[in-house]
Amino acid sequence: MSTIAAGGAVTRKSPMRKRWVYLQNGHEAEASTAAELSRTANLPLIVAELLLTRGLRTADEVDRFLHPQMAQLVDPYSMLDMSAAVPRVQQAIERGETILIYGDYDVDGTTATVLLKTAIEMLGGKVRFHVPHRLREGYGMRDEILETAAAQGVRLVISVDTGIRAFAAAAAAEVLGLDLIVTDHHLPEADPVSGHRLPRALAVLNPNQPACTYPCKHLCGAGVAFKLAQALLEAHDAERARTKILPSFLKILAIATVADAVPLLGENRVFVALGLEGLRRPVNAGLRELMKAANLDPAQKPLTPIDIAFRIAPRINAAGRMDIASDVVELFTTREPQRAQELAEKLERLNTDRRETEAGILTQIEERLQDPAFEQARCIVMDGTGWHRGIIGILASRIVDQTGKPALVITHEEEASSTNAVILTLNEVKGKDMLLSIDQQEKWENNNPTQPRQTTAHGSGRSIPGFHLLNAIETCHDLFTRFGGHAHAVGFSLPTSSVSALRQHLESYALANLPEDRLGSPLAIHANLPLDRITPALFTWLRRLEPFGMGNEEPTFAAQNVRVASVPRFIKDKHVRLRLAQGPRAIAFPAIGWHWAERIRTMHIEQDSIIHVAYKLRENDHPEFGGLELEIADILLAHSD
């Protein structure tokens, strides 16, 4: 892997460096392997090079990649503990036991709840679910929820997208006489108290647990829940499950898989490819209404992972960020079109609220980023009072995008010392166990005071490649009341009085562990592709690599010493259209640069300028000037490298 420092890309306010990172190292052995794969799999050489970067090395692997199908689903019993989980669920169904599904408040957790709830109810089971409130309960399983369930006669609890580190909750379940099945995809972590690697449970379904040989280690939480549903449904009627039920489940699972940003390789690629195909004909009333709210018409234009990530997932996530995520479960399980429309419209309003709240806080943050202290900082720690906790992770991502630096966003909140969630019983809300709305809870707390309020800081962080954010905050673990995460994202709480110490510590740590030349936004270059090698046939081959997403990114190509063949044409003073030519044939391709108008002017790019360009290949379907075109990812002036 090699890199080139680049300086052409800018944010709205100032230039932002990009580092071109070439994913192909150009070694002779790699070139030989690509040539052999091109020959044996009958591929264009550049397609073979792209597939090698995805870990595909044989013609058989390429064939499976290019032709995803239901037969490629992995046997669910190859997941450790599946043989213990399935009989217990079957027993609960036969005995008429009520099963509690304990979910999570994001897209992955809510859709996992929907999938497993639907499967069990199809088999005649009785299901309740609990999706925690992001602000009132936070992530993870809580003892009081289990206590309420046990008191109401529940004897089996199944967690989805959570539970792998729920040691205390698992111990509480055991004391309460509850059988616990954990389905989760997060990495196990030893209990600091007991030293156990896994919670005590009847079964733990997680491909990342020790001794589990399940081949696809990157399932999302809904993917793991789906495997349990698959085993249950196939045990009842394998033919019907494979031909009708499971394909319909892939529509929801595709949304979860894309939204959770897991690699779209192996079984995940099957989920998404077939799920997207199914989404062209949505039957579920909630799905139809959600697409309508997002102005998506799959009958006119097939959905893509980008549609899911930027139009569907934010609306689902808005429920958990701004109100109660239980609405999502109801949206996808209701059979009443009118109710589905009401819930989809509510999610649309919540998403609008989220965007407006985010924009208001982001304006404050952007103004503060101009302060020299933040401009010079190696790691940005930004805090404010009353910022909505449900969106601080999004705000941290925005700062990383604008600055190319790791960032933590912290909100200071007044809260009661007691953080117990307020739960309604089964009889109080249409037979469902769900949280009160925020307004209702505040009214309840005003009428039922607990202890004096105190100020606590809650934070969320995002990082850049090469800077392990969890390792960074672990070096000052004594500052936090709780924290967790991974290399790229963390969440935490700490006393307000400790924020200044956190800022100082992380800045010192970043100065010691994050070289200045690693700052900036990396731009992965998948291959060099001179413009005179672009053909319609190649574009057709590239389309066969879809669906694109994490681990199977849409290729970004680079071309050097490209001539700007015409005067730049600016669109609405924001965007720019260029014509670019290269090579002996000197064919000029149209190129579009979204939000590149200011950058083109700043770089003094004009007709006959010579540039290096990073681009993605597009097809413009306009009836008058359609055809292949380039979408600009970055530009370097040729004389400046």
C-alpha positions in Angstrom: 0.0 0.0 0.0 1.4 3.4 -0.9 0.1 6.9 -0.3 0.2 10.4 -2.0 -0.5 13.5 0.0 -3.1 15.7 -1.8 -4.2 19.2 -1.2 -7.0 19.8 -3.6 -10.1 18.9 -1.6 -11.6 21.6 0.6 -14.5 21.8 3.0 -17.1 24.5 2.8 -14.8 26.8 4.8 -11.2 25.9 4.0 -9.1 23.3 2.0 -9.1 19.9 3.5 -6.2 17.6 2.7 -6.8 14.2 1.2 -4.3 11.4 1.1 -4.6 9.2 -1.9 -4.1 5.6 -0.7 -3.4 3.1 -3.4 -4.9 -0.3 -2.5 -2.8 -2.1 -5.1 0.9 -2.1 -4.4 2.1 -2.9 -7.9 4.2 -5.8 -6.9 5.0 -8.3 -9.7 3.5 -11.2 -7.8 0.2 -9.3 -7.4 0.1 -8.4 -11.1 0.7 -12.1 -12.0 -2.1 -13.3 -9.7 -4.5 -10.7 -11.2 -3.5 -11.9 -14.8 -4.1 -15.5 -13.8 -7.5 -14.7 -12.3 -8.5 -12.7 -15.3 -7.7 -15.7 -17.5 -9.3 -18.4 -15.4 -12.5 -16.4 -14.6 -12.7 -14.8 -18.0 -12.6 -11.2 -16.6 -11.2 -7.9 -17.8 -7.8 -7.5 -16.1 -8.9 -4.4 -14.1 -12.0 -6.3 -12.7 -9.7 -9.1 -11.7 -7.5 -6.5 -9.9 -10.5 -5.1 -8.1 -11.7 -8.6 -7.0 -8.3 -9.5 -5.6 -8.6 -6.5 -3.2 -11.8 -8.1 -2.0 -10.1 -11.3 -1.1 -11.3 -13.3 -4.1 -8.5 -15.5 -5.7 -10.2 -18.3 -7.6 -12.7 -18.6 -10.4 -15.1 -20.4 -8.1 -15.0 -17.6 -5.6 -15.6 -15.1 -8.3 -18.6 -17.0 -9.6 -20.2 -17.1 -6.2 -19.5 -13.4 -5.8 -21.1 -12.4 -9.1 -24.1 -14.7 -8.7 -25.5 -14.4 -5.2 -28.4 -16.8 -4.5 -30.4 -18.4 -1.6 -28.4 -21.6 -1.9 -25.3 -19.7 -0.6 -26.9 -19.1 2.8 -24.8 -20.8 5.4 -26.2 -23.7 7.5 -27.4 -21.9 10.7 -26.3 -24.9 12.8 -22.7 -24.1 11.9 -23.1 -21.3 14.4 -22.0 -22.4 17.9 -24.9 -23.0 20.4 -27.6 -23.0 17.7 -28.4 -26.6 18.6 -29.2 -25.5 22.1 -31.1 -22.3 21.2 -33.6 -23.9 18.7 -35.1 -26.6 20.9 -35.6 -24.1 23.8 -37.6 -21.7 21.5 -39.5 -24.6 20.0 -40.4 -25.8 23.6 -41.6 -22.3 24.5 -43.8 -22.2 21.4 -45.3 -25.7 22.2 -46.0 -24.8 25.8 -47.5 -21.5 25.0 -44.9 -19.6 27.0 -44.5 -15.8 26.4 -41.1 -15.0 25.0 -39.4 -11.6 25.6 -37.2 -10.3 22.8 -34.8 -7.7 24.2 -33.7 -5.4 21.4 -31.8 -2.2 20.7 -32.8 1.3 19.5 -30.9 1.6 16.2 -31.8 0.2 12.8 -30.0 -3.1 13.5 -31.6 -3.7 16.8 -35.2 -2.7 15.8 -35.1 -4.8 12.6 -33.6 -7.7 14.4 -36.5 -7.5 16.8 -39.0 -7.5 13.9 -37.4 -10.5 12.1 -37.3 -12.8 15.1 -40.7 -11.7 16.5 -42.3 -12.3 13.1 -40.7 -15.8 12.7 -41.7 -16.9 16.2 -45.3 -15.7 15.7 -45.5 -17.4 12.3 -44.8 -20.6 14.2 -47.5 -19.9 16.7 -45.4 -18.4 19.5 -46.3 -15.6 21.8 -43.9 -12.7 21.8 -43.3 -9.5 23.7 -40.5 -7.1 23.0 -38.6 -4.4 24.7 -36.6 -1.8 22.9 -34.7 0.5 25.3 -34.9 4.2 25.3 -31.6 5.7 24.1 -31.6 8.5 26.7 -33.4 7.0 29.6 -31.9 3.5 29.5 -29.0 3.6 27.1 -27.5 0.6 25.4 -27.7 -2.9 26.9 -29.9 -5.1 29.0 -31.2 -3.8 32.4 -32.1 -5.9 35.4 -35.4 -4.1 36.1 -36.7 -5.0 32.7 -35.9 -8.7 33.3 -37.5 -8.4 36.8 -40.7 -7.0 35.3 -40.8 -9.7 32.6 -40.3 -12.5 35.2 -43.0 -11.0 37.4 -45.4 -11.2 34.4 -44.7 -14.8 33.7 -41.9 -14.7 31.1 -39.5 -17.6 31.2 -37.5 -17.2 28.1 -35.6 -14.0 27.0 -33.8 -13.6 23.7 -31.5 -10.7 23.2 -30.9 -9.3 19.7 -28.0 -7.0 18.8 -27.1 -6.8 22.4 -26.1 -9.1 25.3 -22.6 -10.3 24.6 -21.2 -8.2 27.4 -24.4 -8.3 29.6 -22.7 -10.2 32.5 -24.8 -8.6 35.3 -28.1 -8.9 33.4 -27.3 -12.6 32.6 -26.6 -13.2 36.3 -29.9 -11.5 37.2 -31.8 -13.6 34.7 -30.4 -16.7 36.2 -31.5 -15.6 39.7 -35.0 -14.8 38.3 -35.3 -18.2 36.7 -35.2 -16.9 33.2 -33.6 -18.8 30.4 -31.5 -16.4 28.3 -30.5 -16.8 24.7 -28.0 -14.1 23.6 -27.9 -13.3 19.9 -25.3 -10.6 19.2 -22.5 -9.7 16.8 -20.4 -7.4 18.9 -17.0 -8.6 20.0 -16.9 -10.4 23.3 -15.0 -8.8 26.1 -14.0 -10.4 29.4 -16.0 -9.5 32.5 -13.7 -7.4 34.7 -15.3 -8.9 37.8 -15.4 -12.6 37.1 -13.0 -12.9 34.2 -15.6 -14.9 32.1 -15.4 -14.3 28.4 -19.1 -14.9 27.8 -22.3 -14.2 29.9 -23.9 -17.2 31.6 -26.8 -18.1 29.3 -28.6 -21.1 27.9 -27.1 -20.3 24.5 -24.9 -17.6 23.0 -25.2 -17.0 19.3 -22.4 -14.8 18.1 -20.0 -15.7 15.2 -17.3 -13.8 16.9 -17.2 -15.8 20.1 -14.3 -18.2 20.8 -14.6 -21.6 19.2 -17.4 -20.6 16.8 -16.5 -21.7 13.3 -19.2 -19.8 11.5 -17.6 -18.5 8.3 -19.1 -15.1 8.1 -17.8 -13.2 11.1 -19.2 -9.9 10.0 -22.9 -10.4 10.4 -24.9 -7.5 11.8 -27.1 -8.1 14.8 -30.2 -8.6 12.6 -28.1 -11.1 10.6 -27.5 -13.2 13.7 -31.2 -13.0 14.7 -32.0 -14.0 11.1 -29.9 -17.2 11.4 -32.0 -18.2 14.5 -35.2 -17.5 12.6 -33.9 -19.4 9.6 -33.2 -22.5 11.8 -36.6 -22.3 13.4 -38.5 -21.8 10.1 -36.6 -24.5 8.2 -37.2 -27.0 11.0 -40.9 -26.4 10.6 -41.1 -26.4 6.8 -37.8 -26.2 4.9 -39.3 -25.9 1.4 -41.7 -23.0 2.3 -39.0 -21.3 4.4 -36.5 -21.3 1.5 -38.8 -20.4 -1.3 -41.1 -17.9 0.4 -40.5 -16.8 3.9 -36.8 -16.3 4.1 -36.6 -14.4 0.8 -39.2 -12.0 2.2 -37.2 -11.5 5.4 -34.1 -10.5 3.3 -35.8 -7.2 2.5 -35.7 -6.0 6.1 -32.3 -7.7 6.7 -30.8 -5.9 3.7 -31.7 -2.6 5.3 -30.1 -3.6 8.6 -26.9 -4.9 6.9 -26.3 -1.8 5.0 -27.3 0.6 7.8 -24.9 -1.2 10.2 -22.0 -0.8 7.8 -20.8 -4.4 7.9 -18.7 -5.7 5.0 -20.9 -6.6 2.0 -19.0 -9.8 1.3 -19.8 -13.5 1.8 -23.3 -14.1 3.3 -23.8 -10.4 3.8 -23.6 -9.9 0.0 -26.3 -12.5 -0.5 -28.5 -10.8 2.1 -28.2 -7.4 0.4 -28.2 -8.4 -3.2 -31.3 -10.5 -2.9 -32.9 -8.2 -0.4 -32.6 -5.2 -2.7 -34.2 -7.3 -5.5 -37.1 -8.0 -3.2 -37.4 -4.4 -2.2 -38.4 -3.7 -5.8 -41.8 -5.3 -4.9 -42.4 -4.4 -1.2 -45.5 -6.1 0.3 -45.1 -5.0 3.9 -47.3 -2.0 4.6 -44.7 -0.3 6.8 -42.0 -0.6 4.1 -44.2 0.8 1.5 -45.1 3.8 3.6 -41.5 4.4 4.7 -40.4 4.4 1.0 -43.2 6.8 0.1 -42.1 9.1 2.9 -38.5 9.0 1.6 -39.7 9.7 -1.9 -38.5 6.4 -3.2 -40.3 4.5 -5.9 -38.6 1.1 -6.4 -41.0 0.3 -9.3 -39.4 3.3 -11.2 -35.8 3.0 -10.0 -34.4 0.1 -8.1 -33.1 0.9 -4.6 -29.4 1.0 -3.9 -27.4 0.8 -0.7 -27.0 4.6 -0.9 -30.8 4.9 -0.8 -30.9 2.7 2.3 -27.9 4.4 4.0 -29.0 8.0 3.4 -32.8 7.9 3.0 -34.3 4.9 4.7 -31.9 4.3 7.6 -31.9 7.9 8.9 -35.7 7.8 9.2 -35.7 4.5 11.1 -32.9 5.8 13.4 -34.8 9.0 14.0 -37.2 7.1 16.2 -34.5 6.0 18.6 -32.6 9.3 18.4 -35.5 11.6 19.0 -38.3 9.6 20.7 -39.0 5.8 21.1 -37.7 3.2 18.8 -40.6 0.8 19.5 -42.4 2.7 16.8 -40.2 1.1 14.2 -41.2 -2.4 15.4 -44.8 -1.5 15.1 -44.3 0.1 11.7 -42.9 -3.1 10.3 -45.4 -5.5 12.0 -48.7 -3.7 11.7 -51.2 -5.1 9.2 -53.2 -1.8 9.1 -52.3 0.5 6.2 -53.6 3.5 8.0 -51.5 2.8 11.1 -48.4 2.2 8.9 -49.0 5.6 7.2 -49.3 7.3 10.6 -46.1 5.8 11.9 -44.1 6.5 8.7 -45.3 10.1 8.8 -44.2 10.3 12.5 -40.7 9.0 11.6 -40.6 11.6 8.8 -41.4 14.4 11.3 -38.8 13.0 13.8 -36.2 12.9 11.0 -37.0 16.5 10.1 -36.6 17.4 13.7 -33.3 15.6 13.9 -32.0 17.4 10.8 -33.0 20.8 12.1 -31.5 20.1 15.6 -28.3 18.8 14.0 -28.1 21.9 11.7 -28.5 24.3 14.6 -25.8 22.7 16.7 -23.5 22.2 13.7 -23.6 25.9 13.0 -22.3 26.5 16.6 -19.6 23.9 16.2 -18.4 25.3 12.8 -18.1 28.7 14.3 -16.1 27.4 17.2 -13.9 25.3 14.9 -12.4 28.6 13.6 -10.9 29.2 17.0 -7.1 28.7 16.7 -7.2 26.3 19.7 -9.3 23.9 17.6 -7.5 24.5 14.4 -4.2 23.6 16.0 -5.6 20.6 18.0 -4.6 17.1 17.0 -7.8 15.6 18.6 -10.9 17.8 18.8 -13.0 17.6 22.0 -16.1 19.8 21.6 -18.7 20.2 24.3 -21.9 22.2 24.8 -24.8 22.4 27.2 -28.2 20.8 26.2 -27.1 19.4 22.9 -29.4 16.5 22.0 -27.7 13.3 23.1 -29.3 11.3 20.2 -27.3 13.2 17.5 -23.9 13.8 19.1 -22.4 10.8 17.2 -23.6 12.3 13.9 -22.0 15.6 14.9 -18.7 14.0 15.7 -18.8 12.4 12.2 -19.4 15.8 10.7 -16.3 17.3 12.5 -14.2 14.4 11.3 -15.4 14.9 7.7 -14.6 18.7 7.9 -11.3 18.5 9.7 -9.7 15.1 9.1 -9.1 14.8 12.8 -10.5 12.5 15.5 -13.4 14.2 17.3 -15.4 13.8 20.4 -18.7 15.7 20.9 -20.0 16.1 24.5 -23.3 17.3 25.9 -23.8 18.5 29.4 -27.2 17.5 30.9 -29.0 17.8 34.1 -30.5 14.5 35.2 -31.8 12.8 38.2 -29.5 10.6 40.2 -31.9 7.7 39.7 -31.8 6.6 36.1 -34.4 3.8 36.3 -36.5 3.6 33.2 -40.3 4.2 33.5 -42.0 1.1 32.1 -45.7 0.5 31.4 -47.2 -2.8 32.1 -48.8 -5.0 29.4 -52.3 -3.7 30.1 -51.4 -0.1 30.0 -50.4 0.3 26.3 -52.3 -1.9 23.9 -50.8 -5.1 25.3 -47.3 -4.0 24.6 -44.3 -3.3 26.8 -42.8 0.1 25.8 -41.4 3.2 27.3 -43.3 6.4 28.0 -42.6 9.3 25.6 -40.0 11.9 26.8 -42.8 14.4 27.7 -44.7 11.7 29.6 -41.6 10.7 31.5 -40.7 14.2 32.4 -44.3 14.7 33.7 -44.0 11.4 35.6 -40.7 12.5 37.2 -42.1 15.9 38.2 -44.9 14.1 40.0 -42.6 11.4 41.4 -39.3 13.2 42.4 -36.4 11.0 43.3 -33.1 12.8 44.2 -31.7 16.2 43.3 -30.5 16.6 39.8 -26.8 16.7 38.9 -24.9 17.6 35.7 -23.4 14.8 33.7 -21.5 14.9 30.5 -22.4 12.3 27.8 -20.1 12.0 24.7 -19.7 10.2 21.4 -16.5 10.1 19.4 -15.5 9.2 15.8 -12.0 8.7 14.5 -9.8 8.5 11.4 -7.9 5.5 10.0 -4.8 4.8 12.0 -6.0 6.3 15.3 -7.6 3.7 17.6 -10.1 5.8 19.6 -11.1 3.2 22.1 -7.4 2.6 23.0 -7.0 6.3 23.4 -9.8 6.8 25.9 -8.8 3.6 27.8 -5.6 5.4 28.7 -7.7 7.7 30.9 -10.4 5.3 32.0 -10.5 6.7 35.5 -12.2 9.8 34.2 -15.3 8.0 33.0 -18.3 6.6 34.7 -18.8 4.3 31.7 -17.3 4.0 28.2 -17.2 1.5 25.3 -16.7 1.3 21.6 -14.1 0.2 19.1 -11.3 1.7 16.9 -13.5 4.1 15.0 -16.3 5.0 17.4 -16.8 5.4 21.2 -19.5 6.4 23.6 -19.0 7.5 27.2 -20.2 9.4 30.2 -18.2 11.3 32.8 -18.6 14.1 35.3 -18.8 17.5 33.8 -15.8 18.5 35.9 -13.7 16.0 34.1 -14.1 17.2 30.6 -11.2 19.6 30.7 -8.9 16.8 31.9 -10.2 14.6 29.1 -9.4 17.2 26.5 -5.9 17.7 27.7 -5.2 14.0 28.0 -6.4 13.1 24.5 -4.5 16.0 23.0 -1.3 14.7 24.6 -2.1 11.2 23.5 -2.8 12.3 19.9 0.4 14.3 19.7 2.3 11.2 20.7 0.4 8.7 18.6 -1.0 10.5 15.6 1.7 11.9 13.2 0.7 15.1 11.4 1.1 13.4 8.0 -1.7 11.0 9.0 -4.2 13.8 9.4 -6.7 14.6 6.7 -9.2 12.5 4.9 -7.9 9.3 3.2 -9.1 8.6 -0.3 -8.8 5.0 -1.3 -7.7 4.5 -4.9 -8.7 1.1 -6.1 -6.9 1.1 -9.4 -5.2 3.3 -12.0 -7.5 3.6 -15.0 -6.4 6.0 -17.8 -9.4 7.6 -19.5 -8.7 6.0 -22.9 -9.3 2.6 -21.3 -12.9 3.4 -20.3 -15.5 1.6 -22.4 -19.2 0.8 -22.1 -18.2 -2.9 -21.8 -16.0 -2.1 -18.8 -18.8 -0.1 -17.2 -21.1 -3.1 -17.6 -18.6 -5.3 -15.8 -18.3 -2.8 -13.0 -22.1 -2.9 -12.5 -21.8 -6.6 -11.9 -19.8 -5.9 -8.7 -22.9 -4.2 -7.1 -24.3 -3.9 -4.6 -21.5 -1.6 -3.3 -20.9 -0.9 0.3 -18.5 -1.5 3.2 -15.8 -4.0 2.1 -17.1 -3.9 -1.5 -16.7 -0.2 -2.1 -17.6 1.4 -5.4 -14.2 1.7 -7.2 -12.5 5.0 -7.2 -10.0 5.2 -10.1 -7.1 7.5 -10.7 -5.8 9.0 -14.0 -2.6 11.1 -14.2 -1.7 14.0 -16.5 -5.3 14.6 -17.7 -6.0 17.7 -19.8 -9.0 19.9 -19.1 -10.4 20.1 -22.6 -12.9 22.9 -22.2 -13.6 25.9 -20.1 -15.1 24.9 -16.7 -18.8 25.4 -16.6 -20.3 26.3 -13.2 -23.7 25.2 -12.1 -25.6 27.3 -9.5 -22.2 28.6 -8.4 -21.7 25.3 -6.4 -21.0 22.6 -8.9 -18.8 22.3 -12.0 -18.8 20.5 -15.3 -15.5 19.7 -17.0 -14.5 17.8 -20.1 -11.3 15.7 -19.5 -9.1 14.1 -22.1 -6.1 11.8 -21.9 -4.1 9.3 -24.1 -3.4 8.9 -27.8 -7.1 8.7 -28.7 -7.7 11.9 -26.6 -11.4 11.1 -26.1 -13.0 13.8 -23.9 -15.2 12.6 -21.1 -17.7 14.8 -19.4 -17.0 15.1 -15.6 -19.2 16.4 -12.8 -17.8 17.9 -9.6 -20.4 18.2 -6.9 -19.6 21.2 -4.6 -16.4 21.7 -6.5 -17.0 25.2 -7.9 -15.1 27.0 -5.2 -12.3 24.4 -5.3 -11.8 24.8 -9.1 -11.5 28.5 -8.7 -9.1 28.3 -5.8 -6.9 25.9 -7.7 -7.1 28.2 -10.8 -8.1 25.2 -13.0 -9.0 26.3 -16.5 -8.9 25.0 -20.1 -5.7 23.1 -20.9 -4.8 22.7 -17.2 -3.0 19.4 -16.6 -4.3 17.5 -13.6 -4.4 14.2 -11.8 -7.9 13.2 -11.1 -9.6 10.6 -8.8 -13.0 9.7 -10.1 -15.9 7.2 -10.1 -17.5 6.1 -13.3 -21.1 7.0 -13.8 -23.8 6.6 -16.5 -25.9 9.7 -17.1 -29.3 8.6 -18.3 -30.4 12.0 -19.6 -32.1 11.5 -23.0 -30.2 14.4 -24.7 -26.7 14.2 -23.2 -26.5 10.8 -21.5 -23.7 8.4 -21.6 -20.6 7.6 -19.5 -19.2 10.4 -17.3 -16.8 10.9 -14.5 -17.8 11.9 -11.0 -14.9 13.8 -9.5 -13.6 12.5 -6.1 -10.4 14.7 -6.0 -8.1 16.7 -8.1 -4.4 17.5 -7.9 -2.6 20.0 -10.1 0.0 17.9 -12.0 2.8 20.5 -11.4 2.3 20.5 -7.6 3.0 16.8 -6.8 
